[in-house]
Amino acid sequence: MPLRQSSRRLRRKPSRTLLRLLGKAVGTAAVKRTALKRKRPMRKTKGYTAIPAPQTIEEELDGLCRQIILLRDGFCCRRCLKGIHGEKQRAVLQVHHIRTKGAHPNLRWELDNLILVCKGCHMFFFHGRDSESAAEWYRANLGTGHMEKLSMLVQVRKGQKQDRSAVRLYLQQVLAEISTRKALGPT
């Protein structure tokens, strides 16, 4: 007899959430079985994976910057030249901020502050322990003038608030220019 009582104690009741999902009655009222809803609706792309639709202006600006940088850098990593077209090797490409967006939020959507890198280079080279070699790579491949320009932008924009709608218009204009240039082909 004591064995049965202890086994009854070990049985747990299913949670209310589980019961709702299964369509069982919770308490006295029956709950309808409903499909789980996504927090963010998905947007279909050209046969690739679905991308969540932007819900904030920041997400929209990040998406515009990504499209511009992908077109500008030719869909390949600036460091190791891996790309999505299979010239050298397929890779997951990410946009990297030269001056971090946490330390320099006013340079978050500055196109000169962004480069396209593969996931491996992004995680192990640019965000790894060896920041000195990343700084040397910046100087060698981007030039000291580029780095000085970013330093100047940091000083000029310090404490200024960005007009996000103006940034959106600017990025849309740049994307349209790059898209038409790519559509016309090399001249």
Buried (B, 14 or more C-beta within 10 A) or exposed (E): EEEEEEEEEEEEEEEEEEBBBEEEEBEEEEBEEEEEEEEEEEEEEEEEEEEEEBEEEEEBBBBBBBBBBBBBBEBBBBBBEBBBEEEEEEBEBBBBBBBEBEEBEBBBBBBEBBBBBBEBBBEEBBEEEEEEEBEEBBEEEBEEEBBEBBEEBBEEBEEEEBEBEEBBEBBEEBBEEBEEEEEEEEE
